[in-house]
């Protein structure tokens, strides 16, 4: 590999002068001040990088008559000794670079200081106890506590004791109908494969052997007798060989062996689906089953559990919509759907004839996207209005009770509960307001602060505002920009632009310690609500899929151009960031417009668009992406933006820090490995191209607090250093 150098700052003596230096002239002082406010991008200190040599193979694939080289195919073998050695060597190079950034530890201390506050969840009642999650501040995993009717509180489950290194996390916790038995799933090393452990809530002792090899599953109890769960047949050897087109729904009866658990749905060619889930109505009368072949659209079935000879009934026999029941009153079902209603609506139907032709509108579709919740005998319709939450409360006759008076402009989540709950809870947050829990009286409509975090961050010193900018084809796209009050629009503020743009996922305002620290250091944080997301319903989602995927990249590019045009920043102080599908976004944009940004931060990204569907759960993403096997047109389109296939020689790519986990079994690390190898081979400029591989880590969920802080510090240090800062801004 060629030897690359980071650009060298020539004015290092201007940044810090000791008392032994010559007295400064006014010109020198002015120059010093200017260098601190608008740092040069020509120098930091000279840091030579000698990249590891990545062996190139001779693999060639053919798609519709076109041959495509894949020289780094061997990196897909995540269990080979050669890949493990490559990971070790790459990490050595990366951390050698990061270790030389003097203020990296200072950033980590800032993150630790702000992170170190008590975080408590909304309470929920199960049986004789009220449960809640709490993290004292820097605990790797949150602890589950419970309080009895005497007000006595104790630890119920402490995931920090599940493993020595804190990498085993609590993924899900559910209770039998009377609350006497708990079933919880754990993730080891960040894996999507789970174990389900069943315990007596009084003794906290296991009642039987753990269920193993469970993946993409809920845990839904039928009374106190047992529960439904889902999984695939686990592959032998490399995770890349997993078969994920046969998801199955099982029923586990307490006291029996897992090997005897009957398959309730799946396992036949007629019931062949990638994602199958089952859940039981609150009154235990109905089992509902959703079956899907991709991440969008599902079939829907039901069974009357009160009848021993009941057959499975089809509610919806196609996958042209996202449809699921939210509640029932006796035989009257309440179903939310986007079938012929892109922004979703709620319909009702009788369980005896639940097919589409019998549906009746209950809450009609509006111009805003609907997400419903139920609790205390009411239905709460949360609407997303330009990515901002509005909530309306209805009774079960369809009467509007009130629009809920929310604490401010931001994002809410909650209002869910059992029918007999007299108090509900919801969270409110935005980019500058830490998540606060409110109790809500559904009878009076009054909200009260239940728990407000005590954090060393004053929202009054910051501002978030929503803007609308114009994308390449004239589409108006919203973006929220957050920063310290009094920010000077001088065109050189350190700025991170974040995006996702896929899978109908909406980026609603939320508080993050990492974002707060970035703003404390004078940074601008911008989040663009790109097409492909769910902010404006199904049509907004579809406008960023398959042969329209370039719209997402164009939206993100236009966001960056807007920030530069409005003088928030310039190309030398702009970083783009995204994870998973957002990692694809960053990879595509940095290869299409490398001059637009100084730093690129793709995390756990989908970066090989010709082969993504051959890895683990990747085939299920075809609704958004299409596959290279669909048609010549689809192959050429994917190849046209696939990050791995669009790294070219002679291009000065931005400073890049790729992040991934070596045990990621959702977006396999091979994507990141191959992209890093391509960039290191072809980078023609002096910007560093590094990959940071977290060991014994997965796609992100359940990552220990300590690792999250370390990674955030590394990302910020890398970003600021490549913006040209010798000291923290």
WOSULUR-V575595 format. One line per field, one symbol per residue. psi: psi as a letter, one per 40 degrees, with the letter a starting at -180 (. if undefined). burial: 1 if it has 16 or more other C-alpha atoms within 10 Angstrom, else 0. A space follows every 10 residues. Layout:
psi->???
burial->???
//
This chain:
psi->iihiiiihhe fdeedhhiee iiiiiddddd dddddddgii eeibihhhhh iihhhhafhh ihhfehhhig dfddeegeei dddddddddd ddddddddde hdeddddddd dddddgihhh iiihhhbeih iiihhdceid iiihiihaee ehhihdhgee edideeehih dihiiideee iihiiihhfe iehiihhhih ddeeiieaii hifhhgiihh ihbedaiiii iihhiiahde ehhfeghihi hhhheiidee hihdhieidd fhidhhiiih ideedihihh hieaehhiih iihheehdei ihhhdheife ihhiieiigb ehihhhifhf gdeiihiiih ddgeideeih hdhiiaeihh hiiiiffihh hhihhfeihi hihiaeeehh dihhhieaha hihaeiiide hehiiiihia eehihhhiih hedeeiiihd hhigifhhde eiihihihih ideehhhiih hiiiiehhge efhhhhhiic fiffhhgihi hhdddddddd eeihhhhhgi idaedfaddd ddefibeedd dddddddddd dddddefdai defhiiiiib dddddddddd ddgdedidih ghhfiheged edeehbedde eddddiieed iddddddddd ehddeehiie hgiihhhhii hefhecgied dddddddddd deheaehihi hhhhifibed hehidddddd dddddddddd deeehdih.
burial->0001111110 1101100000 0000000000 0100110111 1011101010 1101000000 0000000001 1111111100 0010011001 1011001100 1011001101 1111111011 1111110011 1111101111 1111111000 0000011011 0100011111 1011111011 1111111111 1111111110 1000000001 1111111111 1111011111 1101000011 0111111111 1110000100 0001111000 0111111111 1100111111 1111111111 1111100000 0011110010 1111101100 0011111110 1111111111 1001100010 0110100111 1111111111 1111011111 1111000000 1001011001 1111111000 0001111111 1111111111 1100001000 1000001010 0111000110 1000001111 1111000000 1111111111 1111111111 1111111111 1111111111 1111111111 1111111111 1111111111 1111000111 1111111111 1111111111 1101011111 1111111111 0110111111 1111111100 0001111110 1111111100 0111111111 1111111111 1111111111 1111111111 1111011111 0111100111 1111111111 111111100
//
